[in-house]
Amino acid sequence: MRKRYLQGKKILNSDLTVSHLFYADNALFMGDWSQENIKNLAGILRCFHVSSGLKVNFKKSQVFGIGVDSQEVLSLARPLGCEPANLPFTYLGVPVGANMKLKKYWKPVIENFQLRLSAWKSKNLSLGGRLTLTKSVIGSLPTFYFSLFIAPAGILKALEKIRRRFLWGGSEDSRKINWVSWGKVTTPKENGGLGLGSLKALNLSLIMKWWWRLRVENTCLWSKVIEGIHNLKNKPGDYMSKQSITGVWKNITQARGELMKVGINIEDVILKEVGTGEKTMFWHDRWTGNMTLKASFPEMYKLERHKHCMVNERIRPGGLVWNWKASITSPEQIREAELLLNRVSNIQLGTRNDK
């Protein structure tokens, strides 16, 4: 690998090149589509077999050509002894390359719910037992899907229907009386409910963890890949994906809109703690006060020449450094300039990383 026998995939807007990923006993190789690349990969795997005594099971392996004619995939997969395959496919139980807005790809989740929360179990359990089983199912079965994809409204409705029917002891053929409203059932116990939890809330919370992880795990490979593909470097915190690129990450960024519908702005609950100031945006991140400096001082922001500047570009050891497009002249500009100076003039940068 060190001599680049396998030409990996260059990540846009970065110096990264990804050629392989390992997870447990699974290996995923990727690179430019060429006969030479596949030939070299076959040689690498043979060397691995000779040196380690471990042999790759090619009959269980597959070759995918993204944007490549199926006949060409077949012709290059045959020498390896692998099966040619197309998108979408399932990897580690999760669909890859599928349009998860379509209900058919959620079929495994619905079937698992129906299997675990079946009518015969409902008849043999008390209300407390049914409640416990329902909670355990929500905590395990849909987690893989819910942590990567925003579930369509129809899927959430179908899953809630299965849970509701099971809890009250009903079946597909008969309905039982719902003694308590479903909103009360899903409400936390400390607020007077049964604490079952909302599937939509679970879905959004798992999705939003990626927003948080992108900020705190910015040295990890996955976050560098996302940052490069979507060109996130030196972008505001609410800029999370290129609009022209589809895929899983684009799906994740749409969760922000879902939260905005219920009055939650993710940027309002994230505060940057400044160290060196190299990774914190002066105007766009919330790092001093309850609002971003862009929102607090709109007139000064209009005068800023480099609107995506970092904190360490404005706060230097020798004092504050500005880059205005024009002179500060109007009374409102003068007022904001004085308040801005009062806000940031006494801030000292440190040696640790921003967090």
C-alpha positions in Angstrom: 0.0 0.0 0.0 2.8 2.3 0.9 4.1 2.3 -2.7 0.6 3.1 -4.1 0.1 -0.2 -5.9 -3.6 0.4 -5.3 -4.6 3.8 -6.4 -7.2 5.0 -3.8 -9.8 7.6 -4.2 -8.7 11.2 -3.8 -11.0 13.2 -1.5 -12.0 16.6 -2.8 -10.7 19.8 -1.0 -8.2 17.8 1.1 -4.9 16.0 0.9 -6.6 12.7 1.8 -6.6 9.5 -0.4 -8.7 6.6 0.9 -7.9 3.1 -0.5 -9.3 0.8 2.2 -11.5 0.5 5.3 -11.5 -2.3 7.8 -14.3 -3.2 10.2 -14.0 -6.5 12.3 -13.6 -9.2 9.6 -14.8 -7.0 6.8 -12.6 -5.2 4.3 -13.6 -2.5 1.8 -11.2 -1.5 -1.0 -11.8 1.5 -3.2 -10.1 3.4 -5.9 -10.2 4.6 -9.5 -11.9 2.2 -11.9 -9.2 0.5 -14.0 -8.0 -2.9 -15.0 -4.6 -2.2 -13.6 -6.0 -1.2 -10.2 -8.0 -4.4 -9.9 -5.1 -6.5 -11.1 -2.9 -4.9 -8.4 -5.5 -5.5 -5.7 -5.6 -9.1 -6.6 -1.8 -9.3 -6.3 -1.9 -7.5 -2.9 -4.5 -10.1 -1.6 -2.4 -13.0 -2.9 0.7 -11.6 -1.0 -1.5 -11.3 2.1 -2.5 -14.9 1.8 1.1 -16.1 1.3 2.5 -14.1 4.2 -0.3 -14.6 6.7 -1.8 -18.0 5.7 -5.2 -16.3 5.7 -7.2 -16.5 2.5 -9.9 -14.1 1.3 -13.2 -15.8 0.4 -13.7 -14.3 -3.1 -17.0 -16.2 -3.4 -18.4 -14.0 -0.6 -16.8 -10.8 -2.1 -18.4 -8.4 -4.5 -17.1 -5.8 -7.0 -19.0 -2.6 -7.5 -18.4 -0.1 -10.3 -19.9 3.3 -9.7 -21.0 4.8 -12.9 -19.6 1.9 -14.8 -21.3 -0.3 -17.4 -22.5 -3.6 -15.9 -20.7 -5.7 -18.6 -17.4 -4.0 -17.7 -18.0 -4.8 -14.1 -18.6 -8.4 -15.0 -15.5 -8.7 -17.1 -13.2 -7.3 -14.3 -14.9 -9.2 -11.5 -14.5 -12.6 -13.2 -10.6 -12.8 -12.9 -10.9 -12.1 -9.1 -13.6 -14.8 -8.7 -16.0 -12.2 -7.2 -19.6 -11.5 -7.9 -20.4 -8.3 -9.8 -22.9 -6.2 -7.9 -24.9 -3.0 -8.2 -26.2 -0.3 -5.9 -28.0 -0.4 -3.6 -26.6 -3.1 -1.4 -26.7 -4.0 2.3 -23.5 -3.6 4.3 -23.5 -4.5 8.0 -27.3 -4.5 8.0 -27.7 -1.0 6.5 -28.7 -0.1 2.9 -26.0 1.6 1.0 -26.9 3.8 -2.0 -30.6 3.4 -1.5 -33.1 6.2 -1.5 -34.3 6.0 2.1 -37.2 8.2 1.4 -38.9 5.2 -0.2 -40.8 3.0 2.2 -39.7 -0.3 0.7 -36.2 0.1 2.1 -37.6 0.3 5.6 -39.4 -3.0 5.3 -36.8 -4.9 7.5 -37.4 -2.5 10.4 -41.2 -2.9 10.2 -40.9 -6.7 9.9 -38.7 -6.8 13.0 -41.1 -4.7 14.9 -44.0 -7.0 14.0 -42.0 -10.0 14.9 -40.9 -8.7 18.3 -44.2 -7.1 19.2 -46.5 -10.0 18.0 -50.0 -10.6 19.1 -49.3 -13.9 20.9 -46.7 -12.2 23.1 -49.2 -9.4 23.9 -51.8 -11.9 25.2 -49.3 -13.6 27.5 -47.9 -10.5 29.1 -49.2 -8.0 31.7 -49.4 -4.3 30.8 -46.2 -3.7 32.7 -44.5 -6.6 30.7 -45.8 -5.2 27.4 -44.5 -1.7 28.3 -41.0 -3.1 29.2 -40.8 -5.2 26.0 -41.9 -2.2 23.9 -39.2 0.0 25.4 -36.5 -2.7 24.8 -37.5 -2.9 21.1 -37.3 0.8 20.5 -33.9 0.8 22.1 -32.4 -1.9 19.8 -34.2 -2.7 16.5 -34.3 0.6 14.6 -31.1 2.2 15.9 -28.9 1.4 12.9 -31.4 2.9 10.5 -32.5 5.8 12.8 -28.9 6.9 13.4 -28.3 7.4 9.6 -31.6 8.2 7.9 -34.5 10.4 8.6 -37.5 8.1 8.7 -40.4 9.1 6.4 -43.6 10.1 8.2 -45.4 7.0 6.9 -42.8 4.7 8.4 -43.0 6.4 11.8 -46.8 6.2 11.7 -46.7 2.5 10.9 -44.2 1.7 13.7 -46.1 3.7 16.2 -49.3 1.8 15.2 -47.5 -1.5 15.9 -46.3 -0.3 19.3 -49.7 1.1 20.3 -51.6 -2.0 19.2 -49.1 -4.2 21.2 -49.2 -2.1 24.3 -53.0 -2.2 24.6 -53.2 -5.9 23.8 -54.8 -5.7 20.4 -54.0 -7.5 17.1 -54.3 -6.8 13.4 -57.9 -8.2 13.5 -59.1 -6.5 16.6 -58.6 -3.3 18.5 -58.5 -2.8 22.2 -59.4 0.4 24.1 -56.5 2.9 24.4 -56.9 3.8 28.1 -54.4 6.7 27.9 -53.6 9.0 25.0 -50.5 8.0 23.0 -48.9 11.4 23.7 -49.2 10.7 27.5 -47.6 7.2 26.9 -44.6 8.6 25.2 -44.1 11.5 27.7 -41.2 11.1 30.2 -42.1 9.7 33.6 -41.0 12.9 35.4 -43.6 14.7 33.4 -46.4 12.3 34.2 -46.1 9.9 31.3 -45.1 6.3 30.9 -41.7 7.1 29.4 -42.0 5.1 26.3 -40.5 7.8 24.1 -41.3 9.2 20.7 -39.8 7.4 17.7 -39.4 10.7 15.8 -37.6 12.2 18.8 -35.3 9.2 18.9 -34.6 9.5 15.2 -33.7 13.2 15.3 -31.6 12.8 18.5 -29.5 10.0 16.9 -29.1 12.0 13.7 -28.1 15.2 15.5 -25.2 13.3 17.3 -23.4 13.4 13.9 -23.5 17.3 14.0 -21.9 17.1 17.5 -19.4 14.4 16.5 -18.3 16.4 13.4 -17.3 19.3 15.8 -15.6 17.3 18.5 -14.0 14.5 16.3 -12.6 16.8 13.6 -9.3 14.8 13.5 -10.9 11.5 12.7 -10.8 10.1 9.2 -14.6 10.1 8.7 -14.9 13.8 9.6 -12.0 14.8 7.4 -13.7 12.9 4.5 -17.0 14.7 5.1 -15.3 18.0 5.4 -13.5 17.5 2.1 -16.4 16.2 0.1 -18.8 18.9 1.2 -16.0 21.6 1.4 -16.8 22.5 5.0 -13.5 24.1 5.9 -13.9 27.7 7.2 -17.7 27.5 6.7 -20.3 28.6 9.2 -21.5 26.0 11.6 -24.9 25.8 10.0 -23.3 25.1 6.6 -23.1 21.3 6.7 -23.3 20.0 3.1 -23.1 21.0 -0.5 -26.6 21.3 -1.9 -25.5 19.6 -5.2 -24.3 16.4 -3.4 -26.8 13.7 -2.4 -26.2 10.8 0.0 -26.3 9.9 3.6 -24.7 13.1 4.9 -27.1 15.2 3.0 -29.9 13.3 4.7 -28.3 13.9 8.1 -28.2 17.7 7.5 -31.9 17.8 6.8 -32.5 17.0 10.5 -31.8 20.6 11.3 -34.9 21.6 9.3 -37.0 19.1 11.3 -35.8 20.7 14.5 -36.5 24.2 13.3 -40.1 23.2 12.7 -40.5 22.7 16.5 -38.5 25.9 17.4 -35.1 24.3 18.1 -32.1 25.9 16.4 -29.1 23.6 16.9 -26.6 26.5 16.8 -28.4 28.0 19.8 -27.4 25.1 22.0 -23.7 24.8 20.8 -21.1 27.1 22.4 -17.5 27.2 21.3 -14.8 27.4 24.0 -11.9 29.3 22.5 -8.3 28.2 23.0 -5.9 29.1 20.1 -8.9 30.5 18.2 -7.8 28.6 15.0 -11.0 26.6 14.7 -13.6 29.1 15.8 -15.2 31.5 13.3 -15.1 35.1 14.7 -18.5 36.2 13.3 -20.4 32.9 12.7 -19.7 30.8 15.8 -21.2 31.4 19.2 -18.1 31.8 21.4 -18.7 35.0 23.4 -22.1 36.0 24.7 -25.5 34.4 24.0 -25.5 35.2 20.3 -23.0 35.1 17.4 -21.1 38.4 16.8 -22.8 38.5 13.3 -26.2 38.6 15.0 -25.1 41.0 17.8 -23.3 43.5 15.5 -24.9 43.4 12.1 -23.6 46.8 10.9 -20.0 45.8 11.8 -20.5 42.5 10.0 -21.5 44.3 6.9 -18.2 46.2 7.0 -16.1 43.0 7.5 -14.1 42.2 4.4 -13.3 38.6 5.3 -16.6 37.3 6.8 -15.4 33.8 7.4 -12.3 34.8 9.4 -11.2 32.9 12.5 -10.9 34.3 16.0 -7.1 34.2 15.9 -7.1 36.4 12.8 -8.8 39.2 14.7 -7.4 38.7 18.2 -3.6 38.8 18.0 -0.9 39.0 20.7 -0.3 42.7 19.9 -3.9 43.6 19.9 -7.0 43.5 17.7 -6.7 43.4 13.9 -9.6 44.5 11.7 -10.2 44.4 8.0 -13.0 46.8 7.1 -14.3 47.5 3.6 -15.0 51.1 4.5 -14.6 53.6 7.3 -16.8 53.6 10.4 -19.0 56.7 10.0 -22.6 56.4 10.9 -23.8 56.7 14.5 -25.0 53.1 14.5 -21.7 51.8 13.3 -19.8 53.9 15.9 -22.1 52.5 18.7 -21.6 48.9 17.5 -17.9 49.4 17.2 -17.6 50.5 20.8 -19.7 47.6 22.0 -17.7 45.1 20.0 -14.4 46.5 21.3 -15.8 46.1 24.9 -16.8 42.6 24.1 -13.5 41.2 22.7 -10.7 43.6 23.7 -9.9 41.8 27.0 -10.0 38.2 25.6 -6.7 36.4 25.7 -6.1 33.3 23.5 -4.5 30.2 24.9 -2.4 27.3 23.7 -4.9 24.5 23.8 -7.3 23.6 21.0 -10.7 25.2 20.6 -13.5 22.9 21.7 
